[in-house]
Amino acid sequence: MPTLLISGFEPFAGKTFNTSQHVAEALDGQHLTRDVEIRSVVLPVVRGEAITQLLAACTAHNPDTVIMLGEVDNRTSITPERVALNMEDFRIPDNHGNQPRDTPIHDHGPAAYFATIPVTAMVEAIVDCGLPAEVSNSAGTFVCNHLFYGLMRHIHQDNDRLRAGFIHLPAILPDETPADMELSLSGCVDGIRAAATAVYRHGSCR
Ligand code: PCA
């Protein structure tokens, strides 16, 4: 049976909750249409360690698709990321105190990789559910972008049958959906299910 691996992140920056962890855990063990099984993994917000643990989960679950999730402040919609940049510039330290500034992730890597899941189709599918979504052209320069770039590099070098992409979710606290936000935690879960279903409907976008 095809397996979709969804990753989320632990809390960071002194917070006690991460939307992406909640969504990843909520979807673990569910099935999408067409008998796709979802497995999830929650990763540390630590450069290097996050990609190591994601690759270990890929070995354990042998997915055909990986959707990585993270949360981001100051966004109110679900945002599939188009591109991973070869750049680390951490505004704050990660959960192990690492804080690279203005440096490439891989000295000899390409400047960027595109997601190989269909970002526009995912946005349309989320919007069709009545939830807010838009394509983002920047996953930032912190651990989310580090993980996204690391997995896309792995795919290009070692595993081109795997397709992958990253989706940022708004930072939402349980029981505290801001009044001006259309999205709740359960809306985020529904939105990611809709996006994942669109991925399997469209196939790879390479
Ligand atoms: N968001 C951070 C890292 C972990 C997370 O959920 C980011 O956007 O890089």
Residues whose N, C-alpha, C, O or C-beta is under 5 A from the ligand:
A	BS01	PCA	F9 S20 V45 G70 E71 V72 A139 G140 F142 V143 C144 N145
